[in-house]
């Protein structure tokens, strides 16, 4: 079961429900060969550094089966 996070695009205010695998896919896509992938230990840092997304602190309580 995967926790669903509420992710907001700070540029347009859109909010997306995303699981951690979805977030990691977004962070690590289309990168150069020298890129070191973000993982479950540092993904929040990656969001802040390389995207216009932020985690909405009130996460969904739902999980995906």
C-alpha positions in Angstrom: 0.0 0.0 0.0 1.3 3.4 -0.9 0.7 6.7 0.9 -0.7 9.4 -1.3 0.8 12.9 -0.9 -0.8 16.1 -2.0 1.6 17.9 -4.2 1.0 21.6 -5.2 2.6 23.3 -8.2 3.5 26.7 -6.7 3.4 28.3 -10.2 -0.3 27.7 -10.9 -1.7 26.4 -7.6 -2.7 23.0 -9.0 -2.8 20.2 -6.5 -2.0 16.6 -7.5 -2.4 13.4 -5.5 0.9 11.4 -6.0 2.4 8.3 -4.5 6.1 8.3 -3.7 7.0 6.2 -6.8 5.2 8.8 -8.9 7.1 11.6 -7.2 10.4 9.9 -7.7 9.6 9.2 -11.4 8.9 12.9 -11.9 12.1 14.0 -10.1 14.3 11.6 -11.9 13.0 11.7 -15.5 14.9 13.1 -18.4 18.1 13.7 -16.5 21.7 13.3 -17.8 23.9 10.3 -17.2 25.7 12.1 -14.5 22.5 12.5 -12.5 22.2 10.7 -9.2 18.6 9.6 -8.7 16.6 10.8 -5.7 15.1 8.1 -3.6 12.8 7.7 -0.6 15.4 9.2 1.7 15.9 12.6 0.0 12.9 13.2 -2.3 11.7 16.2 -0.4 15.0 17.9 -1.0 14.7 17.0 -4.7 11.2 18.6 -4.9 12.4 21.8 -3.4 15.6 22.0 -5.4 14.5 20.9 -8.9 10.8 21.4 -9.3 8.1 23.9 -8.7 6.2 21.5 -6.4 5.8 21.4 -2.7 4.1 19.0 -0.4 0.9 20.2 1.1 1.4 19.3 4.7 -2.1 17.7 5.2 -1.5 14.5 3.4 -4.3 12.3 2.3 -5.1 9.6 4.8 -5.9 7.3 1.9 -3.7 4.6 0.7 -3.6 2.7 -2.6 -3.9 -1.1 -2.3 
